[in-house]
Amino acid sequence: MDPFVKKLQKINTIDEALEELESQITISEKLKSVIDFSIIAHEGQFRKSGEPYIVHPILVATLTAYFSQEEDIVAAALLHDVVEDTHYDLDFVTNEWGAEVAHIVDGITKIVEIKEHKHTDDKKASDNDIKLLNSALTFRKMLIASIDDVRVLVVKLCDRLHNMLTLDALPREKQTRIAEETLVVYVPIAHRLGISSIKNALEDLAFFYIYPKEYEKIDTFIKEHEHKIQLTFNKFISNTKVLLEKSGFDLNKIQIFSRIKHYYSIYLKMQRKGVNIDEVLDLLAIRVLVENEIDCYKILGLMHLDYKPLIARFKDYVATPKENGYQTIHTTVFYNSKIYEVQIRTFDMHKIAEYGVAAHWMYKNGTVGQTPNLNWLKSLEFSNTNVEEFYHEAKQDLFAEDIVVYSPQGDTFTLPRGATAYDFAFAVHSDVGNNAMECYINKVKKPLLSELKSSDIVSIKTADYPVPRCSWFDMVKTSKAKKHIKTLCSHRQKEINELSGKNIIDTVFSRYSNHITEYFPQKSLHKIPLILDFLKHKKRQLEKNILKKQGIVARFKVINRKIKEYKFDNVLIYSNFSINQVSFDHCCHPKFGDEIVAFKHNNVATIHHQMCDKAYGQIKTNQQMLFCEWVKNTLYHYKMVVSLPSTRGELAKLLSYMAQYEIYILSVEYGREKHSYVQYCDIEFEINNGHLDEVKRLIERKVKVIDFFFKKDAYNK
């Protein structure tokens, strides 16, 4: 951990905190007024650890000043808890210190009250549900505010860092919850903003609280081998300096320093590779800082000529920067039977790597280095509905590891690992995604749902019209692709429901007359395929109209034909015709949980996915249709991410516990590579309970749940 950050952990008095703040930034009249006000506003308030509450805002401001010398952002850091924890409101902050300061404060102020209408119709809304909604709304509010001013996120990260530094005062359960939230939400945000110094500190602090035993093992190993490691570093650095000096480099213009991989990164590498700490290849590293880019490549050449390189571990982020602005040449070499990672970058690149987006506010003479790409922030879906869904998808986008792919023109696109060519199409442009017909990956024709790998060259061929692929919603990875698929398909879904409602009514009355709705037009036909009681209601309405217009003959032909229930495995069919069999069409392979439609062929009901192209064609041509739905008492498919200690037998204990409640395990993935939180365990299972909260609480009795949701099986069209 950075010595400066570690120093702040021990500060617990107002005078000490103010002294540190003054060491980072000159206290102007404006900042002095903010400091004086904050001390008064928080007077009488204390933290769980016992120190005056104001110590926290001052140290958050100190951290903020460490990354940025801007007066407004430091002022906002001092005021960040005023609106939330005192009687002063946002208008007061605006009037006293300006709209920019108020905007940052507002962006990180928690939403602590939910409007009554959110839960008035749901008497069973649990405290956990309300907390989730609060978290989701606050999270969305923060990100929306960050679009206009990314300083909101910088202050929030500094706030979270100081909270993590002082987490020891809280109960164990709360420590773990906050640490896990930090790892899956705030660490990825720090990574996206390119602020590695905050990212690394948050990771190691979260690691300490989530897996204390594993942290202790790594810490003990490093401390026991500290002297030996330092001697090894000294030899390698000394030899490297001699090499560079002989080649004409001025050592006064170069900095070389050693680095041991931070603890959480070591742990992740051990989990991914299944190795012990002494087998981690890039445990030891040196960093070489030079004045210009060309020197980076000159030094790379010298290192490869003098030391034996591991070519497979060479990465050039100078020529192809990461989305967060990171630029560095990575290579790995052998020296004296040891393996060292060598990082080569310019001084400006180093500032960007350490401070990310904040580096651009450190100096009054303008920006330095590569600007972090904030398109990921602007591309998130911020609708007023499905806030919890947004929260889940945004987290998915944030903590997914990135890959870099290319267009045929050489343009680079950063996508989450696991992204498909269809995701790439939407990343290029929404029209390209909507109209996508086929793709070529490295000049080879591939399906649009093909998973991409780093360095792939992807080309998309488009049609002249949008091509809805509504069933692909669960198979794309990016929130942008999901958003556009949802938008493109919403109109089609409404059309399908309306036409299906008409076709079902026509089928019910087909023995009396074809296209009955042409003679007796009805409103709200789109509800008929969704609600059986509504179908029955409309049937009775039509029967009355028929009786009035056609007389007693119609009564015998129509009214006596009751809708009956036909049950086949996990599908219910409602029909006034005899149905002997249900078949699932091979074209779309609908799975339980998918929206389905049923077509009548003699005495057989053929089931399709609602969004199947073949089904759509039959619906448009008014084929006979039946009301259908899934059996309610069938098994429900869930997916969860849980936190498990790495000790032997923990997974077996959990699975044994789940078996007691007739939970059927479908898959277990332990130690995933595709996300930064690889130590978590993914489990998919089925249970005869469709109440998500009840099932989640059942699991939480035994283990810490990180994420939990229904898993709807998608299908390949």
PyMOL commands that set and color helices and strands:
alter all, ss='L'
color gray80, all
select helices_A, chain A and resi 3-8+14-24+29-41+55-67+71-79+82-85+90-97+99-108+116-118+127-148+151-165+167-169+172-192+196-210+212-224+226-246+251-253+263-273+277-279+293-306+311-313+347-361+375-378+387-399+421-428+430-434+470-475+479-508+516-519+525-527+532-550+552-559+613-620+650-659+692-700
alter helices_A, ss='H'
color red, helices_A
select strands_A, chain A and resi 255-260+284-290+308-309+315-316+329-335+338-346+402-406+412-416+436-441+444-446+458-462+564-568+571-575+581-584+596-601+604-609+625-630+636-643+664-670+681-687+704-710
alter strands_A, ss='S'
color yellow, strands_A
deselect
rebuild
show_as cartoon
